[in-house]
Amino acid sequence: MNALNALGVKTVLAGHWHSAKVFDWGNITWHDGPSTSWLPWGGTLGFAVHTISAAGTVDTEFVDLPNAVP
């Protein structure tokens, strides 16, 4: 966290966390992608679509795969 903050990182796109959420921690916004294979903590399989504006703002949309079978 010290290195990320020292570099001025404001947003992290994180995958392979097996959950779908956006949260703030350590002065950084984390965009956490769901799994397309299995979810050990429950939820719906799917993927994240990240849209990044020219100004650097990140918007995340979670797309469920309702018929997917883990």
N, C-alpha and C positions, 0 to 999 in steps of 0.2 A: 504494500500500500504506500509506503514511503516513496518508493521509486516511481510509482504511477503518479502520485501527487506532485512529486518534484518535476516530472516531465509535463505536467499540466493536463494530464488525461482527465477528461470530463465524462466520457461515455465509453462503455465496454460492450461489445457484442459477444456474448458468451454462448457457446454451444456445448452440447453433450452434458448438460446438467440434468437432463431428464425431467425438466419442469418448465412450465410456461409462465414467466412472470417478468415484470419490469419493477425494479426497486432501486432505492438510493442507499448507498453505504459508503462511508469514507469519502464523502464529497464527490462521489462518482455515481452516475446512473448506469445500472447494469441491465442489459436487455438479454434475458435468459431464454434460450430456445428449447422447445420441447423435443421429445424423442419421437422418431418415426418407427421405432422397433418395440420398446417396452418402457413402462413407467413404474418404477419400484415403489413410488409413493402415491399411486393413483392418478387419475386425470384422464384426458383424452389424447390419444396419439395425434400428432400433427406436425406442423412446421411453422416457422416464423418468417414473415416478410418484413424486411427493414427498408424504410424509405428515408433517405438522407437528403435534406435540402441543401441548396447552395450555401446557406449560412451555417450548415453543420448540425442542424436540428435533426434528431432521429425519431421517427415514428415507427412503432412496431405493431403489426397486425398478426394475430395468431389464427392460423387456419387449421381447423380440426379435420381429421380423417375419420369420419364417423363409422365407416364400415371396416376399418382396419382391425385386424386381429393380432394381438401381440404373440 
